[in-house]
């Protein structure tokens, strides 16, 4: 029987679709494996290159507690101060390092290096999937994933014994969940968001603020429903965080937390413009491109002038600052339109884009760390990099300029060169 042209096209389409999806899955799997191997090797090599002084003295590299983190992974007790600050990191890291030593006959140092490099590489893979949830432009996603991997804060804090790798990974997992549920804010997604925020807070207590972008997206709902899903998100987060800490440490946890806050935090910081400026620069400028030629024990406002050395840094940092202002301005406009349409009770489709929600979270983190410890803000900058890069990526996708990929590739190469040279300098 002769087939019509329509039937032939339909048959070809049915035959082609499974093949297309197989090729697509293979390309994604190949890219993920390649990215993982490249960045695992990169961060592992950085860890091995760290001088011995970094393992035996704290505050030698941008205020970091390298000695406490390194030696803490040998501890078996859960009552030390490092565990009280981030209990889940202590439990996971100590268990993993011990397992690696037993299974692969590694010494403690190599096991610590391998564990930290694994977590760092997983962060890069998490960013790849986060951006893929937002865009189907494969090349753009790949470029911005590479960009995330070579930012200065990541090269530094993924290349030394520090605790923030698991924190940033939990932020990225939460962010991916937020993108997947942004159009369907309901009880189930609220509960999952609360669980993820509570677990993240066990890595690092300020991550309880991850509830804020979820509540922002829920703001599109009628008031009664908004209050309901917000409570359903907050309840599991609070129960997991406080319940776990009181189960592990009892009432001593409250005493320790209040003492720790008294040592570092001050409302007076919020009244000083220099504190705000230092946190702003640390989070959104120093975290991307190093102003220094070598690692230091500190970094602050005075280091901004160092971007003139060498002179080639000037156009690179100028380009980045200009684009960042553009991206933030565009995201602020989206935030304004969300609020405006909600007040006018029109256009209910708003509050579906995660970029303004992430911007709100970044503003909260800016205020919190200005209050908590503005002097050491660079130490915490890896926590904001994932959502910050996401915002930059979203606005990049709206650009129609045909040379944008070329400029981004050159920018990534220059940034990687400056940052790696500083780390090894």
N, C-alpha and C positions, 0 to 999 in steps of 0.2 A: 504494500500500500504506500502511495506517495505521501510524504509529509509536507505540510504547508511551511512557509517561511517562518511563521510565528512559532509553530511547534518545534522546528529545528533550533531557533534562538533560545526557546525555553529550555530545551534539553541541554544545549551547550552551557546555559547559565547554571543549571543544576549541577552539571559536571564540573564546572569551573570553580564554583563557590567553595567546596571543601578543599580543593587544591590551594586556592588563595589563602584560606584561613590557616592551612598547614604551613605555608611559606611565611605568613605573618607571625605565627607562633614561633617558628624556627628563628626568624630574625630577632624577635624579642628575646628569646632564650639565649641566643648567641651573644647579643649585646650585653645582657645582664651578666653572663659568665665572664665575658671579656672585661667589663667594667669592674667586676668584683676582683678578678685576678690582678688587674693593673693597680687598683687602689689598695688592695691588701698588701701587695708587694711594696708599694710606695710608702704607706704608713709604717709597715714593719721595718723598712730600711731607715726611716726617720727615727723610730724608737731605738734601733740598734746604734744609731749615730749619736745619741744623747750622751754627753760626757758623764763620767761617774759622779761628779759633784751634784748633778741633777737628781740622783737617787738618794743622796745622803743629806741634802740640805733643802729645806722649804724656802719658798719666796725668792728663788734664784731666777725663775723664769715667769715674769708677769704675775707675781703674787701666788703662783700655784703651789699647792701642798704635794709636791711630787714625792717627797720622802714618806709622808703619811699614807699616800695612796699605794705606793710600792710595797712598803712593809705591812700595810694593813691587809694585803691579800694573802699574807701568811698567817693571820690571826684565825683562831677558832672560836673565840668568844664573841658574843653579840652585845656586849655592854660597854664597848669603847666609844669615845666621842665621835669617831668617824662614822660608826654605824648609826648612832643616834641622828646624825645629820641626813643621811640617805641610806636607810636600812636595806632597801631592795638591791641597791648597787652592791653593798657589802656582801649580801647573801649570794647573789648571782656570781659576782666576780670571784669570791673565795671558793665557791663550789666548782666553778668552771676551771679555775687555775689548778686546783687540786686534782680535778679529773684529768686534765691535760698532762700533769706531771705523772700520774699513775698510768694512764693509757699509752702515752707516747714516750715515756721515759725522759721527759724534759727536765731541765733544771728550773728553778723558780723564775729566774730572769727571763728565759725564753718563753715560758708558759705565760707570764704576764704580758710580754711583747705580743705573743700570738693572740691572746684574748683581746687586748686593746685594738690590735690591727683588724681583727675580725669584726668587732663592733663598729669601728670606723668605716670599714668597707660596706657593712650593712647599711650605714647611714646614707652612703652615696647611692646604693641600690634603692633605698626607700625614697630618696628624692626623685630618682628616675621614674618610679611608679606614681609618685605624687603628681609630677608634671604630666605624665601620660594620661592621668585621669582628667586633666584639664584640657589637653590638646592632642590632636591626632597628627600634628606636624612632627614627624619623627626626628628630623635633623635638628630642629629647634630644641626639642627635649634633650637630645644628646649633648648639644653645646652647653645648655644651662646646667645639666648634670655635671659636666666637666668643670664648669665654672664654680659650682658649689664645692667640688672636691679640692680645688686649689685656692680657695679663699684663705687669707692669712690666719684667721682664728682657727680654722679647721686644721691647717698644716701644723700649727703650734700645739693645740690642745688634743689633737689626735696623735701627735708625735711625741708626747711625754706621758708619764703616768698621771692621769687625771680621771675624774669621776664623771665627766659630762657626756661621754659617748653614749651611754645608755639613756641619759636624760633627753638628748637630742633625738635619739631613735624613737623614744616614746612620743615626743612632740610630733614627729613626722607620721607615725602610725595614727595618732589622733587626727592630724590634719587630713590624711587620706580618708579616714572615716567621715570627717566633717563634709568633705566634698561629695562623698557617695550618698550622704543622707540629707543634703541641703534642701532638696525639693520635697522631702517627705519627713517633716519633723513630727514624730509621734512618740508614744510611750516607749516603744521598743528601742528606738534610736536614742532617746533621752537616757534610758538605763545604760545602754552600751557606752554612751558618751561619759556618763558618770563613772562607770567602771574604769574606763581608760584614763580619765582625769585622776581618779584616786590612785591607780597604779603608778601613774607618772609622778604624782606627788610623793610617793614613797621613794622615787629616785631622787627627787629634789623638791622640797615643800612648795616653792612658788608655782609649781606646775598645776596646783589646784585652780589657778586662774585660767586654765584651758577651758573651764566651763563658760567663760565669758563669750568667746566666739560662738559657741553653741546657742547660748541665750540670745545673742544678737540675731542669729538666723531665725530663732523662734519668735522674735518680736513681731513678725508678720502675722502671727496668729491672733485671734480675738483674745482680749485681756485674760479671761478666765482660763482659756486653754494655754496661753503663754505662761501664766503662773503655775499651772498644773505640770507642764512638761519641764519647767525650770526646776521645780521642787523635786521631780522625779529624776532629774539629772544630778542635782546637788546631793541628794540623800545618799546614794551609793558611794559617791566620791568622799563625802565626809566620813561615812561609816568605815570605809576601807582605810582611809588615811589615819584617822584617830584611833579606830579600833585596833589596827595592826600595831601602832606605836605603843598604845597602852598595854596591849597583850605582851609585847616584847620587853617593855621597860617600866611598866607600871606608872605610878604618879611621878617618878623621877624624870620622866620625859618632859612633863610640863615645866618642871623646875629648870631643866637643862635648856629648853627652848627659850624661856623667858630670859635666862642669863645670857644666852647666845645673842638674842635680839638686843639686849641692853648694851652689849659690847660693841655692836656694829651699827645698829639703826639709830636714826635721829630725825625727828620731824624738822629740825632746824636745817637739814640738808635741802629741803624743798624750797627754802627761801633764798638759796644762793644760786645765782645764774650760772656760776662756774661749775657747780655740781651737775646741773642739767646739761650743760654744754659738754662736759667730760663723758657723761653717759651716752649722749647723742653721737658724739664722735666715735667713741669706742664701739658702739653697737652697729653703726651704719657706714663708717668710713675705715677706721683702723682694722675692723674685722675682715674687710675685703682686701685692701691693699696696704702692705706694711710701709710706714713712713721711715722705718729704721733700716740700717745696713747690717745689723746683727741683733741677736736676742738680748733682752735686757731684763732687769728685775722689775721694772715699772714702765708705764707708758701713760701719758697724760696730755693736757691741752698744749703744753710747751712743745710737744713733738710734732704738731701739725706743720710747723715751719720746715721740718725735715723733708717734706715732699719735694723741695727744690733740689735735693741731692739724690741722684743725678738729675740734670735738667730734663731728661727724657720723661721723667715721672710727671712733669707738669701737665702736658697734654693728656696723659692717661688719667690722672686724678681729676682733671677738669671735665673730661668726657664723662667719667663715672658720676661726678657730683651733679652735672647738668642733667643726665638721664635719670638719676635718682629723684631729683626735684620734680622732673616731668612725671615720673611714674607715681610718686606720692600724691602729686596734685590731681592726677586723673583718678586715683583711687579715692581721694577725699571727695571728689565730685560724685563718685558712685555712692559714697557714704551719705552725702548731703541729699541725693535724690531718694535714697532709701527712706531717710527720715521725713523728707518733705512729702512724699507720697503716702507715708503712713499717717502723718498728721492730717492730710486731706482725705484719708481713707479711700484712696484711689489706686489704681494700678497694683493689684495684689500680687503680681508676679515678682515684685521687688523682694529684696532680702534672699535671693537665690544664689547670688554670687559670693564666693567665700573670701575674695580679696579684701573688701571692706571689713569683714569680720576679723580677718587676720590683722588688719591695720589697727583695729580697736584693741586687740590683744597686745600688739607691739607698744601702743601708747600706755597701756596698763603696766607692762613690763618696764618701760622707761621710767614711769613714776615710782614703781616699787623699788627698783635698784638705785634710783636717786635717793630715795628714803633710806634704803638698807645699807648700801656700801658703794657710793659713787666713785671713790678713789680707785677701787679695784674692778671697775665696770668691765674692762676688757676681758677679765677672767670669765665673765658670764655671757660674753657676746655670742658664743656658739649656740646658745639657746634660742636666739632670735633669727639665726641665719636661714633656717628652713622656710618659715613664713615670709621673711624678707625677700629671699630669692624668688619665692612663688609670686609675690606682688610684682617684682621686676619682670618676671617672665610673662605674666598676664598682659602687661602693657606692651611688652616687646611683640607679642603676637598680634597686637592691633596695628603695628607699624606696617606701612605698605612700601617703605623705601627698599629698593631692590638690592642695595649694598649692605643691608643690615647684617647679614650673615658674615660677610667679609670683615666688617668692622668688629663684630663680636669675636671672631676667631683671632684677629690681631690683638684685641684687648685681653683675651684669655691667655695668649702666649706671653704678652708683656707682664701681666699680673702674676702668672706662674713664675716667671723668671725673677721678678723682684721679691716675691714671697719665699721662694726656695733659697735664693741667695741669702736672704736675711736669716732663715732658719739655720743654714749651714755656715753663716758668716762668723 
